[in-house]
Structure formats: structure tokens, C-alpha cells
């Protein structure tokens, strides 16, 4: 919209739709639409807006994703989200996050989260203030996975000792080897590894198959189950002429868990790099309001707000210098150690450091629109 007449015209277009009452605010560039139960559907409203020469700005939803086991899971979530009207998303398997763009009116956050949950995964909206909670959740999950790995390793260790005997039999050319562990003991050791430690693979495989796809969990569950249940049948039928493969099922699950731990540690390092970037941004900003300077949380700063930088202050948001002269240390952006001179009309960027002068600036990029936020998205 370029003027108030645009708002009036759009309001008239919307009010012509059956069962629709609309009010358009030019100043905030928003429309409040009330629809009767038998009124025009959201798709018709969106079509009318676009036909009038306007469009609905897409919204971005950041989600923390849980339950992914491989890159196939990320691709499947993207497909599930992409089936929703007016929605497109990208999933970062390494960071366990999803960035979803959707058109308000055609769908909403609840529908997106519900679609992901129906596919067998968990989705939690992420805000800047939730990063501490997200980090705590991941740390708790890592500790739980580490505890399960050590239990699985202890239960699998006797099988490792028995494998030494298998290597000796192979070197001597014999097709048979002495079983150091009684078969009933092998069954007792392998059962908790298969169904307690390895239950995550069965759960993930079931969710994947319900959705008509296959992921790494399907392969692990299928391979280890064949080895376990064949060995169980051999033990129950007392077939001493056949081998048992309890060591194979237990060892595979233990080694896959080890890989998951190494993967989680790599993701934690990525998260630490992101948090180091975010710590460069100050938590508060000095705002000019009614001729006075007040200190507000950065989350409450909006575009157009006038803020003041004292000597040595970190810049809270991206802005444009209105008055004053100083220099800014932008090494965190460019790597250049020499301060950059700032004068009226120049840009300042969040997380850079003001020099010896006082600057009066207008906010032009806040929240996810800052250059710092863009760097964080690239790192993630």
C-alpha cells in the first residue's frame, strides 16, 4: 500500500466478499478480517487481496525439531510441511531446527506444528529468549543418551570378549568356535540392549513407515531384529548346530548410539558458536523517549526507534546515524581491526562497538532483520 486510498480500496474489495467484514489500517499495514461461519474461505480472501494488486506478507516460524535420526527425516519433514497450503520450509538436520515461511490465513502455527507431530516428530517454536531453554533441553538429552550408551556398552562388553575367540577360530580355518558365554546368558545380555536401549529405533521406524517413508531407524531396527529373533529361535528350539548372533544385534545398537553421541557433540559445538555470536549483542538499549533516555530490553526495540550510543557501548540493533560523530569497531563483521568512522547518514550494526563519540541513531533493523541475525542463520 502506498497511501490511505489503497487501504480504503482494499477494505472495499474485502467487504464485497460474502460473510466478510474487514478493516484495513494503512499506518500498521495490517487488515483485521472477521468471517462469518458461512463466509468466504481463506483462499478466496487471499485471492481477492492479490487480485486487487496487494499481497499478504509471509510470516517466518522458527522451530526446534526433535526425533530426527538422519537426513532422510529432515527431507521428510520438508515434504510434510510443503503439503500445507501456502507453506514452504527448510530443515537443518545438524542444528535440529526448521525455518518455515507461511501465509497467514491459509494456515497457522498450530497447523504446522500438528503436521510435523503427525509425521512422528516434535516441533517447538523458538524465540530469541528461548535459546537458553533450548540449550538446557539438548544438554539433558545428551546426558540421557550418554547414560544409555554406557549401559549398552557394559552389556555388550562380554560379547566383545567372545569375539576374540571367533577371530582365533577364523585364523585356524575352523568353521566353529567355542562360545565362552552360555546362550541363555547371551540372551539375557542382548534383550535389554535390543528393546530398552534400542526402543528409539523401533519408535522412529514405526513413525517413518506410517508416513510412507523409510529412514535409518528402519534399517537399524530391521537388521538387529533379524539377528536377535533368529538367535532367540535357535535358543528356544535348542538348536546347538546353528550359530547365534546376539553379539551382532547388541554391537550394532551400541555403535550406532556412539555415532549419535559424536553427532550430538558436533551439534553442540555449532550451538556454542551461535551463542558466542549472540552474546556480542547487548541485552538492553538506551532509547530516547519524550526527551529522556530510558533503558529498554532489545526485544522491545522496533524499527524507527531513536537510540543513543555512549562511548564504548555495544550497538543493540542495526541503525542509521542521525547526529554525532564517532568510530565503530566492526571487527566482528569484517575482521578489520581499524575502527570505521561514523557520521550522520552512516550505518551502524548490532554487536559492533562504538568508539569515543556519542551517536544518536534510528533503528532500521531489529530482531531477525539485523545483520547479526543473518550471520547466525548462516552458521545454523
Buried (B, 14 or more C-beta within 10 A) or exposed (E): BEEEEBBEBBBEBBEEBEEBBBEBEBEEEEBEBEBEEEBBEBEEBBEBBEEBEBEBEBEEBBBBBBBBBBEBBBBBBBBBBEEBEBBBBBBBBBBBBBBBBBBBBBBBBEBBBEBBEEBBBEBBEBEBEBBEEBBEBBEEEBEEBBEBBEBBBEBBEBBEEBBEBBEEEEEEEEEEBEBBBEBEEBBEBBBBBBEEBBEBBBBBBBBBBEBEBBBBBBBBBEBBBEBBEBBBEBBEEEEEEEBBBBBBBBBBBBBBBEEBBEBBEEBBEBBEEBEEBBEBBBEBBBBBEEEEEEEBEBBEBEBEBBBBBEEEBBBBBBBBBBEBBBBBBBBBBEEEEEBBEBEEEBBBBBBBBBBEBBBBBBBBBBBEBBBBBEBBBEEB
